[in-house]
């Protein structure tokens, strides 16, 4: 009888979450670097919109980050709803930034810096909730 190694779907989901956070972190670090080329900066903003939309959808989707936190620490449910609202607000803010891609790089960079700060605060809170859910329980 042939034996197949079963793949743990939870492990796959955890790895997907880690990969998403790594990709997003790498992109944010590139955006934070000085950039004189407006075309390159615009491409980064377009990439960020795509990556962020996918990232948020995965976090809120079945077996995503929010479900993991809620299943282990239901007390965080109200905060998860707030974070979901922040997802929509962040995507909306980024869409507004994207609509002004014709501005100078300096203007773009100033607004992007503020956006990246807000996004990093958001991601940090999600990480804290996840750590609490995994280590603190309910």
Secondary structure in CASP SS format (residue, H / E / C, confidence):
PFRMAT SS
TARGET T0000
AUTHOR 0000-0000-0000
METHOD secondary structure of the structure
MODEL  1
X C 1.00
X C 1.00
X C 1.00
X C 1.00
X C 1.00
X C 1.00
X C 1.00
X C 1.00
X H 1.00
X H 1.00
X H 1.00
X H 1.00
X H 1.00
X H 1.00
X H 1.00
X H 1.00
X H 1.00
X H 1.00
X H 1.00
X H 1.00
X H 1.00
X H 1.00
X H 1.00
X H 1.00
X H 1.00
X H 1.00
X H 1.00
X H 1.00
X H 1.00
X H 1.00
X H 1.00
X H 1.00
X C 1.00
X C 1.00
X C 1.00
X C 1.00
X C 1.00
X H 1.00
X H 1.00
X H 1.00
X H 1.00
X H 1.00
X H 1.00
X H 1.00
X H 1.00
X H 1.00
X H 1.00
X H 1.00
X H 1.00
X H 1.00
X H 1.00
X H 1.00
X H 1.00
X H 1.00
X H 1.00
X H 1.00
X H 1.00
X H 1.00
X H 1.00
X H 1.00
X C 1.00
X C 1.00
X C 1.00
X C 1.00
X H 1.00
X H 1.00
X H 1.00
X H 1.00
X H 1.00
X H 1.00
X H 1.00
X H 1.00
X C 1.00
X H 1.00
X H 1.00
X H 1.00
X H 1.00
X H 1.00
X H 1.00
X H 1.00
X H 1.00
X H 1.00
X H 1.00
X H 1.00
X H 1.00
X H 1.00
X H 1.00
X H 1.00
X H 1.00
X H 1.00
X H 1.00
X H 1.00
X H 1.00
X H 1.00
X H 1.00
X H 1.00
X H 1.00
X H 1.00
X H 1.00
X C 1.00
X C 1.00
X C 1.00
X C 1.00
X C 1.00
X H 1.00
X H 1.00
X H 1.00
X H 1.00
X H 1.00
X H 1.00
X H 1.00
X H 1.00
X H 1.00
X H 1.00
X H 1.00
X H 1.00
X H 1.00
X H 1.00
X H 1.00
X H 1.00
X H 1.00
X H 1.00
X H 1.00
X H 1.00
X H 1.00
X H 1.00
X H 1.00
X H 1.00
X H 1.00
X H 1.00
X H 1.00
X H 1.00
X H 1.00
X H 1.00
X H 1.00
X C 1.00
X C 1.00
X C 1.00
END
